[in-house]
Amino acid sequence: MNIPVKVYRGRTDVSEILFQVGVFLHQARSGRLIFRLSRELKPGSVLVDGKGKKIGKVVELIGPVKAPYASVVPATSRVGKAGEAVFVTG
């Protein structure tokens, strides 16, 4: 079940809706971040954390069609914890 989350950007009148699309698994040796997806995404999608901060861009979808994983080029050096939810803006 994908429940949208409303995130406020400093001011209460500026907000965006986030949709959970998966969870963080680990960082690969290549430096890319690997996520298990719960929703269909396309390469080029930008992933954000629960606060709306950019995590990175999806560059490759891997694994079976019914249970895909995303390989993401990180936007920052910050790496989340395993199981941390990841979102897209909507």
C-alpha positions as CSV (number, residue, x, y, z in Angstrom):
1,M,0.0,0.0,0.0
2,N,1.5,3.3,-1.1
3,I,0.4,6.1,1.2
4,P,1.5,9.6,0.1
5,V,3.5,11.6,2.6
6,K,3.3,15.4,2.6
7,V,6.7,17.1,3.2
8,Y,7.0,20.8,4.1
9,R,10.0,22.7,2.8
10,G,10.7,25.2,5.5
11,R,7.5,27.2,5.0
12,T,4.1,25.7,5.7
13,D,2.7,26.9,2.4
14,V,5.3,25.1,0.2
15,S,5.0,21.4,0.1
16,E,5.2,18.3,-2.1
17,I,3.7,14.9,-2.0
18,L,6.1,11.9,-1.8
19,F,5.2,8.3,-2.8
20,Q,7.1,5.4,-1.3
21,V,8.7,3.3,-4.0
22,G,11.0,1.0,-2.1
23,V,13.7,0.4,0.6
24,F,17.5,0.8,0.7
25,L,19.4,-2.4,0.8
26,H,23.2,-1.6,0.5
27,Q,25.9,0.2,-1.3
28,A,27.7,-1.8,-4.0
29,R,31.4,-1.9,-4.5
30,S,30.9,0.4,-7.5
31,G,29.5,3.1,-5.2
32,R,26.0,2.7,-6.5
33,L,23.1,2.4,-4.1
34,I,20.8,-0.7,-4.4
35,F,17.1,-0.5,-3.6
36,R,14.4,-3.1,-3.6
37,L,11.4,-1.5,-5.4
38,S,7.7,-1.9,-4.4
39,R,6.5,0.2,-7.4
40,E,7.4,0.5,-11.0
41,L,10.0,3.1,-11.9
42,K,11.9,4.1,-15.0
43,P,15.6,4.8,-15.4
44,G,16.2,8.5,-14.8
45,S,13.7,8.7,-11.9
46,V,15.0,10.8,-9.0
47,L,14.8,9.2,-5.5
48,V,14.4,11.2,-2.3
49,D,14.4,10.4,1.4
50,G,11.5,11.0,3.8
51,K,12.5,14.6,4.2
52,G,12.4,15.2,0.5
53,K,16.2,15.4,0.1
54,K,17.7,14.0,-3.1
55,I,19.3,10.6,-2.8
56,G,20.2,9.9,-6.4
57,K,19.1,9.0,-9.9
58,V,18.0,5.5,-11.1
59,V,20.4,4.4,-13.8
60,E,19.5,0.7,-14.1
61,L,16.7,-1.7,-13.1
62,I,17.9,-5.2,-12.3
63,G,16.4,-8.5,-11.2
64,P,13.0,-10.2,-12.0
65,V,10.2,-8.1,-13.4
66,K,7.9,-8.9,-10.5
67,A,10.5,-8.0,-7.8
68,P,12.8,-5.4,-9.3
69,Y,15.8,-3.7,-7.8
70,A,17.2,-0.3,-8.7
71,S,20.8,0.7,-9.1
72,V,21.2,4.4,-8.2
73,V,24.0,6.8,-8.7
74,P,24.2,8.7,-5.4
75,A,23.7,12.5,-5.3
76,T,25.6,12.9,-2.0
77,S,28.1,10.9,0.0
78,R,25.4,10.2,2.6
79,V,24.4,6.5,2.7
80,G,21.2,5.5,4.5
81,K,20.5,2.6,6.8
82,A,19.3,-0.8,5.4
83,G,15.5,-0.8,5.3
84,E,15.2,3.0,5.1
85,A,12.2,4.0,2.9
86,V,12.8,5.8,-0.4
87,F,10.4,8.0,-2.3
88,V,9.6,9.8,-5.5
89,T,7.9,13.2,-5.7
90,G,4.4,13.2,-7.2
